[in-house]
Amino acid sequence: MTLPLMDVIARILRRMEEPGDPPHADAPAPVAQDEARGLPAQEPSTPRTRSSCGRCSDTNRPLLLALLVLLLPAPAEAQFPFPWRRKPPALAQPQWPSAPPAAVATPMQPASTAPWSPAAQPVVPGGLAPGQPELTPAQSQGPVEKQGLTTLQQEDRARLLKMAREASLTPAATVRDAEDRMERWKMVMLIDPADVEARLGFEQAQKELDAARAREEAARAARETLDRELSAKRDRLRLAERALYARDLDGAAGILGDVLRQHPDDPRAGSLMQMLRDARRAQETRRRLMYGAAGLLAGALLLGAWARRADHGRKQETPPAADPPRALIRIVDGVGRGKLVPITRDILRIGAADDVENGDLNDLVVSDAGAAVSRYHCAIVRKGRDYLLLDSSLNGTRLNGRRLSRGEHQVLRHGDEFVLAGSSRLKFLRT
């Protein structure tokens, strides 16, 4: 606490001690207090009566005391209730060991005249310089306290060392683990730059980080290579599928063979190969059916040609059938004398009916003045090579002078004459 601040506090306290307030019995006189503190003696103040200011001072005394406590300087450990006044501890500077005392030359070992420096001291494993005593196992883990470090820095250093050691128990598998481990050792080095264990741990973490980055780079390159191979395989399988749809079975077989040699367990390539086998079997079946149909068609054509040839030969060998003999009817006497009527039908009707309304006409119409000839008088029927005369009249028909009964028929011969109802005479002729 400085002298001006104490002077201010003493003056405030004296102002608060006014006349009318009974002074404490054990309280020294103000002049004695000033002399005890080394302050110049002051004239005693004129006694004053208690006023409202004195009463206000009694009321505000606790507040003034609290204000004085706040103004008092205190170490960092005593400032817990007032965090805004706390300042972060300054980082400790590297504490290099002080220069050793000048060596005294002895007959066995001459004194060294070279100036001492930390860089000139060789470092051996364990961070010990030549001639420095070896550390115990407990000391090799790092001293609990370091000269030049505050208590808070020592606590942070111990905590960070513990975390860094725990992280270093297992090798860093990823870049993130290596970076985290290196960051912990770096924080220890920021607190204590002369810590050998932190420096060695930082270097080891740097090596692990480089190794992890190399592994990740190799894995990335392997993934890129695999992606390129998979992309090329997909493109070739797509070409094979297009060839299958275009019925290019040979091209599809070549592409699928190359893919299966490199990737024998690829499911899509196996599926396309099965489709190729099915397409080849279907193509072979269609080819066989086509050849069979062509053979059947050729056989049918040959059989039809042979049948036509045989039919033609049979027609040539069979003689033509003899034409039936030609017969004629000549009117000898009556209406239409001298007329010749050829017999071209199997039934030749002879009568007097010639009306068109009935639709049943006679082939030879014979009429007379007395109307003795019946409408359908008689008919000549061809039976094989013979011709028969059939009578169906009322007035009768005479064949060669003999009257035929109604419904009777007689075979006609060349030159036979038959008379219809005694009025018209007809003659049968054969050529």
DODRENFI-398897 format. One record per residue (C-alpha): residue number from 1; x, y, z. Coordinates in steps of 0.05 Angstrom, whole numbers, plus 32768, in hexadecimal, padded with zeros to 4 digits. Example, Ala and Ser with C-alpha at 12.3 -4.5 7.8 and 13.67 -1.06 7.14 Angstrom:
<1 <80F6 7FA6 809C>> <2 <8111 7FEB 808F>> 
END
This chain:
<1 <8000 8000 8000>> <2 <801D 8043 7FEC>> <3 <8023 8080 8019>> <4 <7FF4 80AF 7FF3>> <5 <7FBC 807C 7FF7>> <6 <7FC6 8074 8042>> <7 <7FC5 80BF 804B>> <8 <7F83 80C4 8027>> <9 <7F65 808C 8052>> <10 <7F7E 80AD 8092>> <11 <7F60 80F0 807F>> <12 <7F1D 80D0 806F>> <13 <7F1D 80AC 80B2>> <14 <7F2E 80EC 80D8>> <15 <7EF5 8110 80B5>> <16 <7EC7 80D9 80CC>> <17 <7EDF 80E3 8114>> <18 <7EBC 8124 8126>> <19 <7EB1 8145 816B>> <20 <7E75 812A 818C>> <21 <7E88 80E3 817D>> <22 <7EA9 80C6 81BA>> <23 <7EED 80B0 81A5>> <24 <7F03 806A 81B4>> <25 <7F2B 8062 81F2>> <26 <7F60 8039 81D1>> <27 <7F63 8064 8192>> <28 <7FA2 808D 818D>> <29 <7FA0 80D7 8181>> <30 <7F9F 80ED 8139>> <31 <7FE1 8110 8141>> <32 <8000 80D2 815E>> <33 <7FE5 80A9 8125>> <34 <8001 80DA 80F2>> <35 <8044 80D9 8114>> <36 <8042 808D 8117>> <37 <8036 808A 80CC>> <38 <806C 80BE 80BE>> <39 <803C 80F5 80AA>> <40 <8045 813E 80BE>> <41 <801F 8151 80FB>> <42 <7FE0 817A 80F0>> <43 <7FBF 81AD 811C>> <44 <7F86 8192 8144>> <45 <7F45 81A5 8124>> <46 <7F15 81D5 8145>> <47 <7EDE 81B1 816A>> <48 <7E9E 81AF 8142>> <49 <7E5A 819B 8154>> <50 <7E3A 815F 8135>> <51 <7E14 8172 80F8>> <52 <7DEC 814F 80C3>> <53 <7E2E 8140 809E>> <54 <7E47 8119 80DA>> <55 <7E07 80F1 80DB>> <56 <7E0E 80E5 8091>> <57 <7E55 80CE 809D>> <58 <7E3D 809C 80D1>> <59 <7E0A 8083 809F>> <60 <7E3B 807E 8065>> <61 <7E75 8062 808C>> <62 <7E69 8019 8077>> <63 <7E65 802F 802E>> <64 <7EA6 8056 8034>> <65 <7EC8 801B 8055>> <66 <7EB2 7FED 801D>> <67 <7ECC 801F 7FEA>> <68 <7F0F 8020 800C>> <69 <7F12 7FD4 800B>> <70 <7F05 7FD5 7FC0>> <71 <7F3C 8008 7FB5>> <72 <7F6F 7FE0 7FDC>> <73 <7FA0 7FBA 7FAF>> <74 <7F9F 7F6F 7FB9>> <75 <7FC3 7F33 7F9A>> <76 <7FA2 7F0B 7F63>> <77 <7F8F 7ED4 7F93>> <78 <7F66 7F05 7FBE>> <79 <7F3E 7F22 7F84>> <80 <7F0E 7EE8 7F7B>> <81 <7ECE 7F10 7F8A>> <82 <7EE3 7F44 7F57>> <83 <7EF5 7F20 7F16>> <84 <7EF7 7F5F 7EEC>> <85 <7F35 7F75 7F11>> <86 <7F5A 7F34 7F07>> <87 <7F91 7F36 7ED3>> <88 <7FAB 7EF9 7EAE>> <89 <7FF0 7EE4 7EC6>> <90 <8028 7EF6 7E98>> <91 <8049 7EBD 7E72>> <92 <808A 7EA9 7E91>> <93 <80C8 7EB4 7E68>> <94 <80F6 7E79 7E5C>> <95 <8122 7E71 7E99>> <96 <8166 7E5C 7E80>> <97 <8194 7E41 7EB6>> <98 <81C4 7E75 7ED0>> <99 <820C 7E72 7EBB>> <100 <8234 7E43 7EE6>> <101 <826A 7E62 7F11>> <102 <82AE 7E68 7EF3>> <103 <82D0 7E26 7EF7>> <104 <830E 7E24 7F1E>> <105 <8348 7E07 7EF9>> <106 <8364 7DC9 7F17>> <107 <83A1 7DA3 7F04>> <108 <8374 7D6B 7EEA>> <109 <8340 7D97 7EC5>> <110 <834F 7DDD 7EAA>> <111 <831B 7E13 7EB1>> <112 <82F0 7E22 7E74>> <113 <82F5 7E69 7E5D>> <114 <82BD 7E65 7E28>> <115 <827D 7E8B 7E39>> <116 <8243 7E5F 7E4D>> <117 <8202 7E5E 7E25>> <118 <81C6 7E2E 7E24>> <119 <81D0 7E1F 7DDA>> <120 <8217 7E0A 7DE7>> <121 <8201 7DD4 7E18>> <122 <81F6 7D91 7DF5>> <123 <81B4 7D6F 7E01>> <124 <81B3 7D26 7E11>> <125 <8176 7CF8 7E13>> <126 <814A 7D0C 7E4D>> <127 <8159 7D56 7E45>> <128 <8197 7D54 7E72>> <129 <81D7 7D7A 7E64>> <130 <821A 7D59 7E6F>> <131 <822B 7D5A 7EB8>> <132 <81E2 7D64 7ECE>> <133 <81CA 7D30 7EFF>> <134 <8197 7CFF 7EE6>> <135 <814E 7D09 7EFB>> <136 <8127 7CD7 7F24>> <137 <80E9 7CB6 7F04>> <138 <80BD 7CE6 7F2B>> <139 <80E6 7D21 7F13>> <140 <80E8 7D08 7ECB>> <141 <809D 7D11 7EC6>> <142 <80A8 7D5C 7ECF>> <143 <80B1 7D86 7F0D>> <144 <8074 7D9C 7F32>> <145 <808D 7DE2 7F3A>> <146 <80B7 7E0C 7F0B>> <147 <80DC 7E49 7F1E>> <148 <80BF 7E88 7EFF>> <149 <8078 7E6B 7EF7>> <150 <803D 7E82 7F20>> <151 <8011 7E51 7F45>> <152 <7FDA 7E57 7F11>> <153 <800C 7E4A 7ED9>> <154 <8028 7E0E 7EFE>> <155 <7FE1 7DF2 7F06>> <156 <7FD2 7DFD 7EBC>> <157 <8014 7DDE 7EA9>> <158 <8008 7DA0 7ED4>> <159 <7FC1 7D98 7EB9>> <160 <7FD7 7D9F 7E70>> <161 <8012 7D70 7E7B>> <162 <7FE2 7D3B 7E96>> <163 <7FB3 7D43 7E5B>> <164 <7FED 7D41 7E29>> <165 <800A 7D02 7E49>> <166 <7FC7 7CDF 7E48>> <167 <7FBD 7CF1 7DFF>> <168 <8003 7CD7 7DEE>> <169 <7FF4 7C91 7E0A>> <170 <7FD5 7C7B 7DC8>> <171 <7FEE 7C8C 7D82>> <172 <7FC8 7CC1 7D5B>> <173 <7F9B 7C9F 7D29>> <174 <7F82 7CDD 7D05>> <175 <7F9B 7D23 7CF5>> <176 <7F6A 7D40 7D27>> <177 <7F86 7D16 7D60>> <178 <7FCE 7D29 7D4E>> <179 <7FBC 7D73 7D49>> <180 <7F98 7D71 7D8D>> <181 <7FD4 7D4E 7DAD>> <182 <8005 7D80 7D8E>> <183 <7FD9 7DBA 7DA6>> <184 <7FDC 7DA0 7DEE>> <185 <8028 7D9B 7DED>> <186 <802B 7DE0 7DCE>> <187 <8001 7DFD 7E07>> <188 <8032 7DDF 7E39>> <189 <806C 7DFF 7E13>> <190 <8049 7E42 7E14>> <191 <8046 7E3F 7E60>> <192 <808C 7E23 7E69>> <193 <80B7 7E28 7E29>> <194 <80F1 7E05 7E4C>> <195 <80C9 7DC5 7E58>> <196 <80F1 7D8D 7E36>> <197 <80B8 7D5B 7E3A>> <198 <8088 7D8B 7E18>> <199 <80BA 7D99 7DE1>> <200 <80C6 7D4E 7DD4>> <201 <807B 7D40 7DD7>> <202 <806E 7D79 7DA6>> <203 <80A1 7D5D 7D76>> <204 <8084 7D17 7D7C>> <205 <803E 7D32 7D71>> <206 <8058 7D57 7D33>> <207 <8073 7D15 7D18>> <208 <8032 7CF2 7D26>> <209 <800D 7D2B 7D03>> <210 <8039 7D23 7CC6>> <211 <802D 7CD8 7CC6>> <212 <7FE2 7CE1 7CCE>> <213 <7FE0 7D13 7C95>> <214 <8008 7CE3 7C69>> <215 <7FD7 7CAB 7C7A>> <216 <7F9B 7CD6 7C6A>> <217 <7FBB 7CED 7C29>> <218 <7FC8 7CA4 7C16>> <219 <7F81 7C92 7C29>> <220 <7F66 7CCC 7BFF>> <221 <7F91 7CB7 7BC4>> <222 <7F78 7C6F 7BCC>> <223 <7F30 7C88 7BCE>> <224 <7F3A 7CB2 7B90>> <225 <7F59 7C76 7B6C>> <226 <7F1F 7C4A 7B82>> <227 <7EED 7C7E 7B6B>> <228 <7F0E 7C82 7B27>> <229 <7F0D 7C36 7B21>> <230 <7EC4 7C33 7B36>> <231 <7EB2 7C6A 7B05>> <232 <7ED6 7C46 7ACC>> <233 <7EB3 7C05 7ADF>> <234 <7E6F 7C27 7ADF>> <235 <7E7C 7C45 7A9A>> <236 <7E90 7C01 7A7E>> <237 <7E54 7BDF 7A9C>> <238 <7E28 7C15 7A7D>> <239 <7E47 7C07 7A39>> <240 <7E3B 7BBC 7A43>> <241 <7DF2 7BC9 7A54>> <242 <7DE9 7BF3 7A15>> <243 <7E09 7BBD 79EB>> <244 <7DD9 7B89 7A08>> <245 <7D9D 7BB5 79F7>> <246 <7DB9 7BBF 79B1>> <247 <7DC0 7B72 79A8>> <248 <7E0C 7B79 79A3>> <249 <7E19 7B3B 79CB>> <250 <7E62 7B33 79B7>> <251 <7E74 7B7B 79CB>> <252 <7E4F 7B74 7A0E>> <253 <7E73 7B32 7A1C>> <254 <7EB8 7B52 7A11>> <255 <7EA9 7B8D 7A40>> <256 <7E8B 7B61 7A76>> <257 <7EC6 7B31 7A72>> <258 <7EF7 7B6A 7A7F>> <259 <7ECE 7B84 7ABA>> <260 <7EC6 7B40 7ADA>> <261 <7F11 7B32 7AD5>> <262 <7F1E 7B71 7AFF>> <263 <7EE1 7B6D 7B2C>> <264 <7ECA 7B24 7B2E>> <265 <7E98 7B31 7B67>> <266 <7E75 7B6D 7B48>> <267 <7E29 7B5F 7B4D>> <268 <7E15 7B8B 7B12>> <269 <7E48 7B6C 7AE4>> <270 <7E30 7B27 7AF8>> <271 <7DE7 7B3B 7AEA>> <272 <7DF9 7B55 7AA5>> <273 <7E20 7B16 7A96>> <274 <7DE2 7AEC 7AA8>> <275 <7DB9 7B19 7A79>> <276 <7DED 7B0D 7A43>> <277 <7DE7 7AC1 7A4C>> <278 <7D9A 7AC5 7A48>> <279 <7D9E 7AF0 7A09>> <280 <7DCD 7ABE 79E8>> <281 <7D9F 7A84 79F9>> <282 <7D63 7AAA 79DE>> <283 <7D8A 7ABB 799E>> <284 <7D9D 7A72 7995>> <285 <7D54 7A5D 799F>> <286 <7D3C 7A90 796C>> <287 <7D71 7A77 793B>> <288 <7D5A 7A30 7943>> <289 <7D11 7A42 793B>> <290 <7D21 7A6A 78FD>> <291 <7D48 7A30 78DE>> <292 <7D10 7A00 78F0>> <293 <7CDA 7A2D 78D2>> <294 <7D04 7A35 7893>> <295 <7D0B 79E9 788D>> <296 <7CC1 79DF 7897>> <297 <7CB1 7A13 7862>> <298 <7CE1 79F4 7831>> <299 <7CC3 79AF 783E>> <300 <7C7D 79CA 7833>> <301 <7C92 79EA 77F2>> <302 <7CB2 79AA 77D9>> <303 <7C76 7981 77ED>> <304 <7C46 79B1 77C9>> <305 <7C71 79AF 778B>> <306 <7C73 7963 778D>> <307 <7C28 7960 7796>> <308 <7C1C 798F 775B>> <309 <7C4B 7966 7730>> <310 <7C28 7925 7743>> <311 <7BE4 7943 7735>> <312 <7BFB 795D 76F2>> <313 <7C16 7918 76DF>> <314 <7BD6 78F6 76F5>> <315 <7BAD 7925 76CA>> <316 <7BD9 7916 768F>> <317 <7BD3 78CB 7699>> <318 <7B86 78CB 76A1>> <319 <7B62 78CD 765C>> <320 <7B2B 78FF 7654>> <321 <7AE4 78E5 765F>> <322 <7ABB 78D7 7620>> <323 <7A87 790A 7611>> <324 <7A40 78F0 7615>> <325 <7A20 78E4 75D2>> <326 <79FD 791F 75B3>> <327 <79B1 791A 75A9>> <328 <7980 7945 7582>> <329 <7935 794D 757D>> <330 <791A 7960 7538>> <331 <78D3 7977 752E>> <332 <78B9 794D 74F5>> <333 <7870 7964 74F3>> <334 <784C 799D 7516>> <335 <785C 79E3 752A>> <336 <78A6 79F1 751F>> <337 <78B1 79B9 74EC>> <338 <78FB 79AC 74DD>> <339 <7914 79CB 751D>> <340 <794F 79A8 7540>> <341 <7955 79AC 758B>> <342 <7996 7990 75AB>> <343 <798F 796B 75ED>> <344 <79C3 798F 761A>> <345 <79A2 7980 765E>> <346 <7994 7943 7685>> <347 <7949 7951 767F>> <348 <792A 7970 7641>> <349 <78E1 7985 764D>> <350 <78B0 7987 7614>> <351 <786B 79A8 7619>> <352 <783D 79E1 7607>> <353 <784B 7A0F 7643>> <354 <7875 7A4A 7630>> <355 <7860 7A80 7664>> <356 <7897 7AA3 768A>> <357 <786F 7AB0 76C8>> <358 <7870 7A68 76E1>> <359 <78BC 7A65 76D9>> <360 <78B7 7A1B 76C7>> <361 <78C1 7A1E 767B>> <362 <78C6 79E5 764A>> <363 <7907 79DB 7624>> <364 <78DF 79CC 75E5>> <365 <789C 79EF 75DD>> <366 <786B 79C9 75B0>> <367 <7827 79E6 75A2>> <368 <77ED 79D3 7575>> <369 <77AC 79F1 755F>> <370 <7781 79C2 7587>> <371 <77A8 79CA 75C7>> <372 <77AE 7980 75CE>> <373 <77F7 7982 75E5>> <374 <77FC 7987 7631>> <375 <7821 79BF 7654>> <376 <7858 798F 766B>> <377 <784B 7956 763B>> <378 <7889 792B 763F>> <379 <78D4 792D 764F>> <380 <7914 790D 7635>> <381 <7941 78F8 766F>> <382 <798B 78E7 7666>> <383 <79A2 78AC 768E>> <384 <79EB 789C 7682>> <385 <79F2 7890 7638>> <386 <79A8 7884 762D>> <387 <796E 78B3 7624>> <388 <7929 78A2 763F>> <389 <78E5 78BD 7628>> <390 <78B7 78CA 7663>> <391 <786D 78D9 7656>> <392 <7845 7906 7685>> <393 <780C 791E 7659>> <394 <77C1 7914 7659>> <395 <77B7 7909 760F>> <396 <77F0 78D7 760A>> <397 <7830 78CD 75E3>> <398 <783E 7898 75AE>> <399 <7884 787D 75A4>> <400 <788D 785C 7560>> <401 <7841 7853 755D>> <402 <783A 7836 75A5>> <403 <7816 7860 75D9>> <404 <783C 7869 761A>> <405 <7818 7868 765C>> <406 <781B 78A5 7687>> <407 <785B 78A2 76AF>> <408 <787A 786C 7683>> <409 <78BF 7876 7666>> <410 <78E2 7855 762C>> <411 <792A 7856 7612>> <412 <7932 787F 75D3>> <413 <795B 7867 759A>> <414 <7975 788B 755D>> <415 <793C 7899 752D>> <416 <7902 788C 755D>> <417 <78C5 78B7 7551>> <418 <7892 78CB 7586>> <419 <7850 78F1 757B>> <420 <7834 7921 75AE>> <421 <77E7 791D 75B5>> <422 <77E1 7909 756C>> <423 <77F4 794F 7553>> <424 <7840 7959 7556>> <425 <7873 7925 7540>> <426 <78BB 7927 7559>> <427 <78F8 78FD 7547>> <428 <7933 78E9 7575>> <429 <7978 78EC 7554>> <430 <79BD 78DA 756F>> <431 <79FE 78F1 7551>> 
END
